[in-house]
Amino acid sequence: MLWVETGANSSEWKIKPLQIGVSGDPGLTSFLSVNEGGDLILPSAWKGQLTVESARTIPQHNLRAGIGYLLMRMATFEHRSVVGAGARVYDVTVKPGDSLDKIAKAHGSTIDVLKKLNPMITMLRPGQVLKCQKAAVARVITGWRPFTATSVALRYNSMRRDQNYAKKRDFAWSLVQGGAEILCAQ
């Protein structure tokens, strides 16, 4: 994985190598909130440990936050039916006036799961027995955008500040691939 960050002369680099969490940068709070998908990226073991404060003061946490934010921005999300962990399949008897929606709500499932478990059912009749399983509609990661210099530049929020971000990243990557060593002036 390769990033290009600007401002190497800043003392902030000692604690924030990826610059996520600097004042005025919405990336860190975006990643740590549950509204944009960061909760699906951040492992549960880190949910209490990686905080705004730790990402601003501990370099390793800053790196984790930056990587997590990039993954969140590159992920594609959808709302889909998710079966509960360890949820068993059980029988439900159709009552007069029932619909798939009514049955799903009454039994803590979803219409999609009912249809998947009962593919041959087209019309409900009282007394019919359907398979059911606890499920809920949840936001899930369904794929990833391509990790290219331009897409990372656009999605990682850098091109708004630095129009040459993709070019810098491509240049740095060509040096890495060629094994070139560049020394920074001290």
Buried (B, 14 or more C-beta within 10 A) or exposed (E): EEBBBEEEEEEBBEBBBBBBBBEEBEBBEBBBEEEBBBBBBBEEEBEEEBBBEBBBEBBEBBBBBBBBBBBBBBBEBEEBBBBEEEBEEEEBEBEEEBEBEEBBEEBEBBBBBBEBBBEEBEEBEEEBEBBBBBBEBEBBBEEEEEEEBBBBBBBBBBBEEBEEBBBBBBEBEEEEEEEEEEEEEE
